[in-house]
Amino acid sequence: MGFITKQEETFDKYRFGIMSIMVMAQSSYLSLAAYLSILNDNWFFVSIAAVSSMGANAMFLAQAKARVCLIGFWLSMAIGTIIILVNIPFLLG
């Protein structure tokens, strides 16, 4: 079984509990990414963080299929990680 398939089974079983945790975690993480981008005056990354957060949250609120919600969640988390990693050197240097 694949990574997403295992998560999909658990997601279907505890859909609303897991969904609320994912929304909070993903929104907080991408808010951090947006904040770091604001500190660097990089408004392009702020908009990318906002759009990916809103897109993933829209999938949860629309109660899309479990696989779609999980892919949207992990994609938005990956985008947030990239934005954070891009912005950290500018803050330190």
Secondary structure, 3 states (H helix, E strand, C coil): CCHHHHHHHHHHHCHHHHHHHHHHHHHHHHHHHHHHHHHCCCHHHHHHHHHHHHHHHHHHHCCCCHHHHHHHHHHHHHHHHHHHHHHHHHHHC
